[in-house]
Amino acid sequence: MLALIGQRLVNSLAILLVSTFVVFTLVALAGDPLGELRDRQPPVPDNVIAAEEARLGLDQPIPLRYVTWLTGVVQGDFGPSVKPNQNIGAELAPRVGVTLRLVTTAIVIATLLALIAGTVAALYRNRIADHLISTSAFILIALPSFWLAVLLKQGGIALNKAANARILFTIGDVSVPAPKDFLPLMLDMAGHLILPTIVLTMIHFASWSRYQRTAVVESLSSDHVRFAVLRGLSRNRIVGAHVMRPALIPIVTVVALDLPALLSGAVITETVFQWRGMGGFLLESIANRDANAVMAWLLVAAAAVVFFNLLADIVYAIVDPRVRYGQA
Amino acid sequence: MAKPSSAPRSYSRFAMALRRFRANPMAMIGLAILVALVAVAIFGPMLWMYGYADITPDLSQPPSWAHPLGTDTLGRDMLAMAMRGMQQSLLIAGTVALLASLLGTVLGVISGYLGGIIDASIMRLVDLVLTIPTIALAAFLGNAMSNSGVSWLGLSLVLGALFWTSVARLVRGVSLSLREMPYIKAAKVMGAGPVRIMARHMIPNVADHIIVSTALLVGVAILSETGLSFLGFGVRPPDTSLGLLISNAQTAVMTRPWLFYAPGILIILIVLSINYVGEGLRDAFNPKAAPTNPLVAHRTRLRHAAQPLARQPDSVVELSGFRVTFPNADRPAVDGIDLHIGRGEVLALVGESGSGKSLTSLAIAGLLPVGAEASGTVLIDGQDVTGLSFAQWRQYRGRRIATILQDPSTSLNPVLTIGAQFHETLAVAGRISRAESRKRATELMTLMAIRDPESRLDQYPHQMSGGIRQRVVIAMAMVHKPELIIADEPTTALDVTVQAQVLESLRIARERTGAAMLFITHDLALVAGVADRVAVMREGRIIEQKPVHELFAAPEHDYTEHLLSLAPRLDLVVKAEVVPVPRGEPLLRVDGLSRHFLRPRSKGVSESDRVIHALCNVSFDLMPGETLGIVGESGSGKTTLLNTVLGLFTPSAGRVIFQGEELATPQARLKASRDMSVVFQDPYASLDPRMTVGELLAEPAQTHGGQNAAQRARTVLDQVRLPASSLDRFPHEFSGGQRQRIAIARALMLEPKLVVLDEPVSALDVSIQRDIMVLLGELKRELGVAYLLVAHDLAVVAELSDRIGVMYGGQMLELGETAQVIGAPSHAYTGVLLDAVPVPDPTTERQRHARGRVQSWPTPADPLPACTVSGVHK
């Protein structure tokens, strides 16, 4: 078990290393961060541009820049930003927490909902419950997340206006100024979480519930479930231990694979609700062509993905003894 | 080459899928909406009076006749903009999906088919792409590119490069399983190269998956493109896109809702209809038999017969006038049968596939499949069980009726320990402590002759052999001392020597519990030693029902007689004519052939234990025109031997010499594949479902440049007794036996000198087995071809072979003339094998019970000799 995790960890680190190099190269080749500076009218003196190039390390070949960047990252320095006074690490760190708060909440709720909806739909296959759940899932899958986000936000604003009170928070991840005490702070954050979480959850739970439904339908028709029924076990026991447990394996894979999509969704949601999270940081950095800032963002995202896949592997091993004993 | 389907009845699988698609209302509605929207996107802008950039004097107008979707704050017509937006979105999404599926298909097929290091690198590449949130990289690259003048194409390229992974993973997964399909192996043996196999066999067979995922990808791509445009990194003004339109309308939701809702609903409509079309395509390509749900099966209520028939006294189960029909079936699956099982009696229900024997047993346990309609009476202990609810059935299931299913590898839950499954079974009758349940389970398992039962309780099913698992299942059946044990083909999935042990366990279980037994099987020979009474079923009817001795002594019905005549009588094998083995140059020489595999590293396995000697130092000669039969149980190495001879595995040591030439190089293989062909076990899997019979038969000739393939195809079809009209049909239009004839015809196309037969009849029904065996015998006499026959069934091997080789644990234990091996075996294991074969004679079979089985082999005192051949091949 530990050996398995260790091996996965080594693999993950290797992937992370290669992935960052590829992305670094792409980002470095894609655009000139100083393009705006060069095009400025009246022209900026050459020595200013040269100094800026030297500060950002643009005068060096890409592999060397990567090594410099990597050594910096290991020491906690994400490299210089295009914005002269910005420390990328210091800027990004609190935003990571904000985004993770949203993404983790959404994952937990969406997974639970998907498990319930998918299982119910499969158990009552081709009956009203299934038709209702499946049709809503199809519609939710087709909803563009940004459209839903804008709709909910405007709906929230309208509601607040109509009630003449702040019922739903529609802007930001926390009130300004933030409450000082712990409990009010938590409540305030939770309140701000509601609408964005609904957006992220809805979109993803729908597609996951389809996978869960397929898994349960398959599980239901498997021999060991029939055998469990023939042994006279109770319905609850059959659904819990014989139908659900084997059907947990596919959903773990799907959730882990979908994390990058969730992060993308978070970017959109945060933008609409004007959170100071990773999304805003990314968009701003892209607009500024701030290569190091984008790299830092991608590194955090990739690390999160790798970490979640590792988590998925561990969950597999817990759910499926065949994995635990290295036979499948 | 055969012309594509000229016969009116012949539909390709693609045409059938299209018909199924047309029958799916949601998919057709989706398709109609999609086609309409695409048409509007393409032709709308040409016909509509306003251009998307035209500024009209009507500012912020709500929808009206002049502006059906209203206008924005600058006075631009919303309908014109929406149509332009759709155009952009569909164009980009379509391009992305095409690019991604093209890239994904190529990489996926290569990865899945070639495997090894190529597969590993491609999959790492997939992992790598998957770590990147699409939107971030697409936005960055799109931003960088579109400023330098790259438009929709640039965006499509970037998205395509990020989206291929899902297709690649899917295609690889399918390719991996396709690679193991016999028809791919057959193509390899025919000498087809990897490019040909990938292009002719793999891609056509993954095509349906690719079409579905491409369709779904269009939806995903639209959502991504509009998302990017919404953020300002996709389509840029002055051009427009649906995402951009929504972005512009963000603050207008309340004031000018038409600006916000119109593009949003368009996106939803497009993606929704694409998804329904995709789902419809998936169902059309892979029609699944309605999956069963044993939790609702009780809803199939039985209709009462008007008058319950006179009851047999003291019967556990009584069926009268019992009938099961399926909608759309031309005859009832079970057609008004009367059946009773007395207390403590063993009734064997014998029939071929489709005879309705399994449905009958399911009905007794209350588990008819969804959609089945049943009528008649079913009494258990005199109680009417028709229309019981799930909860009421629980009074019977497990406690009064125990069931044993066919395949022990699937009937136990893979994620629960044996102990946990025992515990839940015991707890059916009421609360029980863990310690108590362990004690009871241990007792029962000891009774079943399972060694070290205490530690077995903590193991999972996959850690045990099939025989042990089936004995665990039998032990579970005994838990509540049932009145009836239903055993549904309990030994069919097991080896013949294990079969004997499991039958013995069943006997013990029945004697200990005093239960009656319903024993369901297709094998009449098996019945002789087990049953008190036998019922023979055919096409839903019981045609004969008699005590076992009477049935075997004087079968009344022709069908029973026919079945009995088919049962091989090994005990009566007297091969009078011993064909003298021709001297001279052997056709095939196998010399010291070995093949090793490495077990994956895991805890408790030392480095030296990791080597599996699947094949160890096997040598034999096969003369021209001779038949050599190799017999062995699973794990004996017979399949490895066959695969190594065919060149599907490379040997770890030793040589395969065919017609005097060692088959060590691809060139030698290619040359040999002209004269060596193969027939695989499963006729459903050994013919490429996408090819007509004509194309299938032409394939060997194509790889070897033979001419006049059409003429030759007619000849071989005639040889296997199939009409020439078969040429234009697809394999799925034939029955199992006919398909096996097609596979044999293909093997004969190039007039081979050697045909390798891999379990050629074991997937077929008994009566069809006979026909194929007769055909093989005739072909051998007519064509003088040599057979290398591999099978687990000693009777099949004995009937066809001149010589027999017996394998166990990768080693050839005995090799000799058929009469000698069957009549006077020299190795102890051959004796065990012979003894385990059931004899279709109740008296002989019962005498054998009385004197006990032959001592099994290997034993600790007389083990299998260790394999001394070294050299490990991965």
Interface residues (C-beta under 8 A of the other chain):
Chain A: I15 L16 V18 S19 V22 V23 L26 V27 A30 G31 L123 R125 F138 I139 I141 A142 L143 P144 S145 F146 W147 V150 L151 Q154 G155 I157 A158 V217 E218 L220 S221 S222 D223 H224 V225 R226 F227 A228 V229 L230 R231 G232 L233 S234 R235 R237 I238 V239 A241 H242 R245 P246 L257 P260 A261 L263 S264 V267 I268 T271 V272 L282 L283 I286 A287 R289 V294 W297 L298 A301 A302 V305 V306 V319 D320 P321 R322 Y325 G326 Q327 A328
Chain B: R124 D127 L128 L130 T131 I132 P133 T134 I135 A136 L137 A139 F140 L141 N143 A144 M145 N147 G219 L223 S224 T226 G227 F230 L231 G232 F233 G243 I246 S247 Q250 V253 M254 F260 G264 I267 I268 L269 V271 L272 N275 Y276 P291 T292 N293 P294 L295 A365 L367 F390 A391 R394 Y396 R397 G398 R399 I401 A402 T403 L405 D407 T410 S411 L412 N413 P414 V415 L416 T417 A420 E424 T425 V428 Y460 H462 Q463 V473 M476 H480 P600 R601 S602 K603
